[in-house]
Amino acid sequence: MSASPAAALLAAAALAVRAAGCTAAPATAAPSLPRLDAQTSLLVVAPHPDDETLCCAGVIQRVARAGGRASVVWITSGDASELDLLLIEKSLFVKPEEARALAATRMREAREASARLGVPAAGQLFLGYPDRGVLRLLTDHRATPYTSGSTGAAAVPYRAALFPGHPYTGESLERDFAAVLERVQPTLILAPSPRDSHPDHRAAGLLTIAVSTRRGGLPGVRYWIVHGGEGWPSPRGLLPGVPLTAAPRSRGLALAVFALEPAEEDHMLEALRAYDTQMRTLAPFLLAFVRSTELFASLPGAELAPQ
Ligand SMILES: [Zn+2]
């Protein structure tokens, strides 16, 4: 990634936030999530399969239980996870069909995990864009297709995706994401913070801001972090009943605290266990999110996002 297009994208996102009436300065009062009830249409924006459970398992369950609609859009299908491929295929030189097979497995896991949280099949939406390539689409490959280094694909290769065959370009991704917003009509979007250290996460946050602003609405967006910096979340491993601490990367942002009931924590753990491929390689990190609270910022903090 060259620095200048990313910087331009971040500047555009900051402008979009201001245009939508949000201030770029850190908030001081602790915000809260909007009321969750039968009128709620929740959309969780997940860069990879498992992110929706890590960030938002409690809110998803609460919306489903209140009679609202819960949907998840997975931007990628996790087809470039080096650790997975190394462990499963015992080689770093993985054939494109093996990377695609891993994605198919991860999509099955995502369906199972999200169903355990209360997301119906109609709310399980896969876009199939390239793992580790999303930021490149939004910067260097807006109109020229990007080719995934792991699958060899330059267009969505998954029949289970919403739009198979759509090219790997930023323009196509934005159109597909807008189609998801049109379908879901969300009243609340939970998106990755542009401050997350994973480039796919940052890009998914910026994508959410850009497309939802264009449609005339940012007020219903809240932001979460999974790759929060400095060894967060700490300590690693399963500690049920313990609250999640604020990520170092969310410093300066006021965070809404969403408290999970013990049964919701249990269901979160059950959902996470559906991710066999991820639990085999990353269990201590993943289990560290099974805590008694989830944290959401009402500001993206894009002005401090890493380059
Ligand atoms: Zn992720």
Residues whose N, C-alpha, C, O or C-beta is under 5 A from the ligand:
A	BS01	ZN	P47 H48 D51
